Amino acid sequence: MQKHLGRNLTKHPTDKSNFFSGVWFKAAFFLFLTILTFLAYRPILNNALVCDDYYLLGQDKLHLFGYQSLGELSNYQWVFKAMSPFFLRPLVLSIWLVTSDFFGPSSWPYHATNVLLHAANSWLLFYLLTKLKASRAVAVLSALLFALTPIAPEAVTWSSGSFDLFSFFFILLSSCFYATYLEQGKRRYYFFSLSIMVLALLSKEMALTMILIVIVMELLFRNTLGLENTHFSENWKRNIRRTTVTVIPFIVVYIGYFTLRFIILGSLFQKETTSPFSSGFDPFSTMFVFLSPLSNFYFGSKFIMFACIYISGLFAIAQIFVLTNWRNTSTAKRRLWIFSLSLFAISLMPVGPPLLAGLHNDLARSRFLYMATAFFLALLPISLLEFSPKKSWFITGIVSLSLLIPIYFWGLQENNHYWENSAAVDRYILSEVQRLLPNPPTGAKIYLFKEGESPESRIYWCSPMLQPAVRTSYERYDLQVVQTNSEANQQSWSSPNSAVNSFSDSLALSNRF
């Protein structure tokens, strides 16, 4: 195996001036992406916690598991057991706990971390594409579109969405190191990639797809990142044998991960209790929303349909370019297209059942498409620009894709209103509880009428998580919160403002000793 991991590649002379100019461009582009992403998400940086945030980020659950502060931490078993019985995500949980220890119940550090991670993921997508010989226009447009994609708010704006952000960050970083290993043949990059994959696995289960990404990269780019005119089928049997040997350490890591998962959780996978299908139209609904990720609360149906037709048309034209110009395009570009298509398909594998159940224009559960969105927005420019038959078509393609940038930026701003509304309602409920009952006695029970849902803030209504939310707001863990039903209170609100205005009339507080 060492023979394969430590092979020597032909070295090409490097122009140092070009190298440093490339480094400066990459650094400047990272800075630009970071500023742009923070500008796009600036309105939500001070959003309150929403729904599951109180359970996962709030200190309520930490107290239940005996955690008080870092100084009192004597054993790390709580990191694995303080999560859902279906999740093994100790890395992100540990980061949250450290953040909570330093910043307390404040929400802005979590939002700022998510936005920074999203900017970093956008830049890593750009960097990976350049490593795989994509043109600079393709890499830049892919990163810009992904940074501003309107389908990202659930993963970025929702604090608990950082599972997806951290996992994808480590997946991209591991892939970049693996591409460097294939390019330079230095074993240290291979082991960097392997080690970072472990961090991805400890962030979210979707990182299990990493071994498939490694296999695709091995078969497509082994010994070819610096060579332009090799045939795709050349030495394919030898490449398969080498790939098999190379992935063995990854398989060993997977065995260790599943062993740890079984020891901690008692099972390997979460069991599905319901059918993934609710109607035959649901998968088509998911695809429609994926192609036009705009909220139907803030955009007319005609505009959403236009966005879907526009993006679908660009994608269809791009694939026609691929079919008609396949033989006239370099091997490197063909492999890049196969790579992006393969990773797009791979990224959809872990989230199949939730998406088959239907994704609608309220964009709830859109975090499942975070990784798939990145590779789709890489596949589209690769197909449209790298396979353009003429320079005029190439320029037209750049203009057509660039028109999506202001649409995406605008759509992102509007879609984020969901989270602003949900956070505003959550914040108001908790402030009203404290105003009406400023100092509840020890062991008090707080009774709340179960609230209806406001259509514009229904993505994550705080009702299911009122108990940890109230405890966290009081920083009191002896309190009990009981929700009761009231027929008089079962109403439908037309806006989050009416929900806020109605709340003080429907809140009932009482104490029991």
N, C-alpha and C positions, 0 to 999 in steps of 0.2 A: 504494500500500500504506500510506503514511503516513496517508492519510485514514481508513483503517479502523483503524489502530493507535492513532490519536490522537483518536478521536471524543469529543465532549462529551456526558455523560449528565446527566439532570436531577438536581440536587442536592436532597437532602432535609435539612431541619433536623435537627440531632442534639442530643439532650439530653446535656450534658456530664456530668451526674451519673450518668446511665445508662451512658454510655460508660466512665467510670472504674470504676463498679461492675462492669461487664463485664470490664474488664481485670484487676481484682483477683480476680474469680472464676476467670478463666482461669489466672492465675498460681498461685492457691491450688490449683486442680485439678491443675496440672502438678506442683506439689510433692507433693500427695497421691498422684498416680499414681507418681511416682518412688519415694517411700517404700514404697508398696504393692508395686511391682515388685521392689525390692531385698529386701523381706521375703520375697517368694515365692521368689526365687532365692538367698537368703542361703546355703543349704547348699552351693552349688556354686562360690562365689566363690574358694575355695582349691583347687578341683579341679586335678589335674595335667593336662598336655597329653595329648591322645588322638589316636592314629593320624595323620591328615594334618596335624595341628598341628605335628608335628615337621618335616614337610617344608616347610610353608608359613610357619610362625612361627619355627621353630627356626633357629639360626644356621648349621646345617650347610650348607644350600643357599646361604646368603649367602656363605659362605667359598668355595664352589666357583665362584661368579661374581665373585670378586675383591673383595668388599665387606668392609671391615674396620671402619670407623667413619665417621661423617658427615664428619669432618675430612678423610678421604682421598678423599671422593667427588668425582671429576673429570668423569665423564660419566654421563648418566642412562639410557643404553641398557639397563643391567641391569634397570631397573624393568620393562621390557616383556618381556625375554627370560628373566627368572628365574621365570616361571610355566609352567603347562602349555602345550603347543603349541596347545591349543584355546581358551585363555583370554586375554583382553586386559583386565586389571583392575589397572592401575598405581596407581590412587588408593589402594585398600585396601592393596596391597602396600607402598606408600610409608609409609602410616601404621603398618603393622606394623613396618617397619624402624626407623622413628624410635622407636617404643615399645621395641623390642628394644635399641636403642642406649642408652636411658635406664634401662631396668629389667632388662636382661639376660634370662636364661632364666626369670624368674619368670612365672607364669601368671595371677596375679590381675589385673594391669592389663587383659589381654584380656577376662577374664570381666566385670570391672566396666564396661568400655567397651560390651560387648554388652548388658548389662542396662540401662545408661543409654540406649543407642540404642533398645532395645525400649520403654522408658518414653516416650521422645521420639516414637517412631512412634505409640504409643497416643494421646498428646496431639495430635499432628498430625492423626490421624484424627478426633478430637473437633473440632478447630479447623476442618478442611475441611468437616465436616458442618454446623457452625454457620454458616460462610460461605455455604453453599448453602441456608440457611434451614430446616434441620432443627430440630425442637424440642429444647430443652435435655435433656429426658429421653432422647430418642433418641441424641443425641450422647454423653451421659455413659455410658449403658449400653453403647453400642458400644465406647467406649474401655476401660471396665472389663473387659468380656468379652474383648477382644483382649489386654489386658495380662496376663490370667490364663489365656489359652487353653492347655489341656494339649497342644495339637499343636505348640507353639512350641519345646520344649526343644532340638531339633536345631539350630535357627537361633540360639538365644540361649545355651544352655549350652555347646554345642560352639564352641570359639574360632574355628575355621575357618568357622563359619556367619555370620560378620560380613559376608561378601559380600552376603548377602540383606538384612541389617539396614541396611548403608550404602546399598545401592541403593534400598531401599524408603523410607528416610529422605529421600533426595533426590527420589524420585518424589512423595512426599507434599508435600514443601516446594515443589517446582516447581508442583504442582497448586494449593497454597494461594496462591502468588503469581499464578497464572493466574486463579484465582477473584477475587482482588483487582483484577486488571486488568480483568476483565469487569465488576466492580462499579463501579469508579471511572473506568475509561477512561484511566488514566495509563500512558504507554508504558514508563516505567521498570519497572513491575511485569511487563510482557510480557518485557522483556529480562532481568530477574531470573529469570523462569521458564525462559527459553531457556538462560541460562548454567548454572543449576542442573541442567538436564537433561543437560548435558555431563558434569557430575560423576557423575550417575547412570549414564551410559553407561560411564564409566571405572571404575565399581564392579562392575557385573555386567551381563551381556547381556540380562537380562530387562527392563532399562530401555528396550529398543527398543519396548516397548508404549506408551511415553509419548506418541508422536504420535497414537495412537488415543484416548488419554485427552483430549488437547487437542481433537481433532475432536469427541468426544462433548460436551465442555464448551462448545465453540463453538456447536454446533447446539442445545443445550438451554438455555444460560444467557446467550447474547449479548443484551445490552440488557434482561435480564429479572430480574436478581438483586434489583433494588430495586422491581420491578413485580409485582403479584400477579395481575392479571386478564387477561393476554395469552393468546391462543389458541396452542396448540402448533403448529398448521400455518400460523400467520400469517407471511407474507413468507418462506416456506421457501426459495424459489428464490434470493432475495437473500442469505439467510443462507448457503446453500451456496456462492455466489460469494465472499462475504466469508471464509468458512472456508477456501476454497481459497487465497486470497491470504495469509491469516494463517499458514497452516502452511508456506508456502514457506521461511521461515528455518529451520524445524525440519528440512525435507527437506535443505536445504544442510548442516546440521550432521550429518545421517545420512550424507550422501555423504562428508563429511570423515572421519567415524568409520570407515566401511567402507574407505575408502582407506588410512587408518592401519592398520587391521586386516590388510589384504592385504599392505601393505609389511612389517609386523612378523611376521605369522604365515604369510604365503604362501597364505592361504585366507580365505574369508568366514565359513564356518560349519563346525562340527564335523560330521564324517560319521558317520552311524549305521552300525554294523557288524552289529547284530543286530536282529531283529524286535522291535517294541515289545510284542507280545503273547506271553505264555507260556501262557495259558489263557483261555478265554472268560469265566471268572468274575472275572478280575483287576480289570477296571474297577469291578465292583460291590463288590469288596473295598475298593478305594480309597474309594468313596463311603461305605461303611459306616464305615470308620475316620475319615473326615472328619466324619461326623455324631456319632461317639462316640469322640473321641480319647483313649481310656484304654487303658493297657497291659494286655494279658491276663496278664502275669506278676504283677500286683499287684491285679487286680480279677477277680471271678468273671464268667463268661460271662453270667450272668443280669443282673448290674449293668450290664455293657457294653450288653447288648441293651436294658435299660430306658433308658439314656442315649440310645441311638440312637432308640428309639421316642418318647421325650419331645421331643427336639430336632426330629425329623422331624414330629411332631404339631404342635408350635408353628409350624414353617415352613408346613405345609399349611394350618393355620387362618389364618395370616397372608396366604397367597395367596388364600384364599377371601374374606377382608376386601377385598383389592385388587380382585378381580373384581366383588364385589357393590357396592362403594362407589366405584368409579372415577369415575363421572359426578358423584357428590356431593362429591368431594374437590377441593380447589383445584389449579389448574394447577401451582403451585410444588411441591406434594407429589407430584403425578404425575411431574413432571420429576425430582424427587429419587429416586423409585423407579426410573425408567428409568436414571438415572445409576448408581445402585448395582448394578443388575442388569447393566448393560453393563460396568462395571469388574470385576465378579465374573467375567463371561465372558472379558474381555480378559486377566485375570490368570491364567487357566487355559491360555491359548494357548501360552506358551513352555515349559510343563512337561507337555504332552500325552503324549508317548511314555513318559517315566518313570512317569507315573501310570497309563497304560494297562497297564503291565507289572505293576501291583499294589502297593498300599501295605497293609501288614499291621500288626497290633497291636503289633509291636515298635517301630513309629514310625520305623524307618530311612527316610531320604529324605523325611521329613515337612517338611524345610526348603523343598521345592519348593512346598508349600502355604501358606507364610508370608503372602505377599501376598494370595492368594485367601481365606485365613481372615479377614483384616481386612475385606474387602469383603462376605464372607458375613455376618459379625457386624455389619455396617452394614445390609445388606439385610433381615435378620431383624427388628430393632427398627423400621425404617422401615415395613415391611409390616404389622407387628403393631400399632404404635401410631399412626402417621400416618393409617392407614385404618380405625381403630376406629370402629364405627358409633355407639357411645354412650360416655359418660364412664365408666360402670361397666366396660365392656370395656377401656377405656384403662388403668384402674387394675389390672384383672385381668392385663392384658398386662405391666405394669411388675412386678407381683409374680411372674408366671411367669418372666420373664427374670431377675429378681433371684435367684430360686432357683438359677439356673445359676452364680452367682458363687461360693458356697461349694463347690459340686461341682467347678467348674473349679480353684479354689484347691487343694483336696484332690488332685484328679487331677494337677495340675502338680507338687505335691510328690512324689507317687508316681512319676510318669514320670521325674522327674529322678534317681531312684535308678539308672536305667540308666547315667547319666553318672557318678554317684558310683562305681558298681561298676567301670565300665570304667577310670576314672581311677585307682582304688585298685589294680587289677591292673597297670596300666601302671607306676605308681609303684613297686610292689613288685618287678616284674621288673628295672627299672633299678637299684634299690637293691641287689638281690641280685647283679647283674652287678658292680657296684662293690665289694661286700663280698668276693666270691670272687676278683676280680681288681682289687685296688685301684690298681695302678700298671702298666698294660701297657706294654711297651717300644714304641719308635717303630716304626711300620709293622706292628704286630701284627694278626693276624687272630683275631677272636673267633668261635668256633663255637657256635651255639645250636641245640638241637633245636627243630624246628618244633612249636609248641604246638597243642593242640586248642582248641576254643572252649567257653567257659562260656555256657550259654543266657541267663543274666541279664545278661551283659556283652558280648553278641555284636554289639551295634550297631556298635561300632568297636573291634575287637580290635587291639592294637598290632602284631601279627605282620607285616603288610605293610610297616610303617614302622620296623622294629627298627633298621635301619642308621642312619638319621638320628637316631632316638631315642637310641641308645647314644652316638653321636658328640656329640650335644648335651649329654647328661648328663655326659660326661667333659670337654666343651669341648675335644675332641681331634678334629681332622679328618684325621689320618693313619691312623686306625684303619679296619679293614675288618671288616664283620660278615657272617658266612656262616651261613645257616640250613640245617639238615640234617633229613632225615626219619628218624624212628625208630618202627618198628611198635609197640614196647613203650610208646611215649608217645602213640599215637593213642587217646585215651580221651575220653569225654564226661563233663563235670562237671555236677553238678546245681546248683552255686552258685559264685559268684566266690571264696568262701572256700576251697572245695576246690581251685580253680585255684591260689590263692595257696599253700596248704599243700603242693601237689604240686610246685610249681615248683622248689624247691631240690633235689629229687631228680632232676629231669629236665634240669637245666642242665649243659651241658658246655662248659668253657672250655679253649682251648689256644692256644699262641702259635706263630707261624712268623716267622722272621726273613728 
